[in-house]
Amino acid sequence: NINFELYKVFYEVANQKSISKGAEKLMISQPAVTQSIHTLENELGGKLFIRTPKGVTLTNEGLVLYNYIKEGMNYFINGTNKFSSLKNLETGVLNIGSTTTISESYLIPCLKEFHNKYPNVDINIINDLTDNLVRGLRNGSLDIIITAIPNNDIKDIDYSVITELNDIFVGGNKYKNKNFDSINDLLKEDIILQKQPSFTRTNFDLFLKGNNLECNPKIEVVSHGLLTKLAINDFGIALLTKEYIKEKLNNELFQIDVNMKIPKRKLGYAIKSNSIPSFTAKKFIEILKK
């Protein structure tokens, strides 16, 4: 139950071998230092210093205590310096979670800017299903996840919107100049879609249900990248995210306009509710917001 401030006073006086110099170092008065030493000696039940004409020296018992206190103070100082390094991003780790598609199609420029600004911070990227990434946030293995924002609220996860995403129908050269009068006509073609539980598929299924439409996909795949390649190679009409394929549009892929548009989705970042983001996560969020 001894006040740790008393140990700090003891440590400085022992270092300086002088009550006056210890007081100067601590920026408190000499009587306050003397009183602290007497209080600590009373609490411990023994003498710590011997007064000399030149100042003070440690008793044998005081020397034993000092060696332990010195080690503890070094830990405090090193811990403070380490904290400062983490705060200034001179070191540290950024643990990010996202799907493979988001990592490849969206995150690279943000990661590049972060790495250029903070080259000494290690970046750990986990690609997985969104449900698994949310679990990573909850157990603390991830600082932040980049994800399509779900329609339903998740109580212990805070989502913030970065941008909007547009899902469009596209095809390869086979569909370059092909038009459809209605979405019903388009859905009669060979349709290739991402499997559940992708947000793209969930959003599309809700769209179909809300408009009393049916779609029996010819091919279903997990990967947005594979879906893109299948469309380029004329396996059918694919539902793809426009922002992820913009470099291929009007080159390898061609947008197919119909009389109804798929509702926009929102891309954002998520952190655990009621928690303070790490220093690395805070700086990465600043870049994402730009």
Secondary structure, 3 states (H helix, E strand, C coil): CCCHHHHHHHHHHHHHCCHHHHHHHHCCCHHHHHHHHHHHHHHHCCCCEEEECCEEEECHHHHHHHHHHHHHHHHHHHHHHHHHHHHCCCCCEEEEEECHHHHHHHHHHHHHHHHHHCCCCEEEEEECCHHHHHHHHHHCCCCEEEEECCCCCCCCEEEEEEEEECEEEEECHHHCCCCCCCHHHHCCCCEEEECCCCHHHHHHHHHHHHCCCCCCCCEEECCHHHHHHHHHCCCCEEEEEHHHCCCCECCCEEEECCCCCCCCEEEEEEEECCCCCCHHHHHHHHHHHC
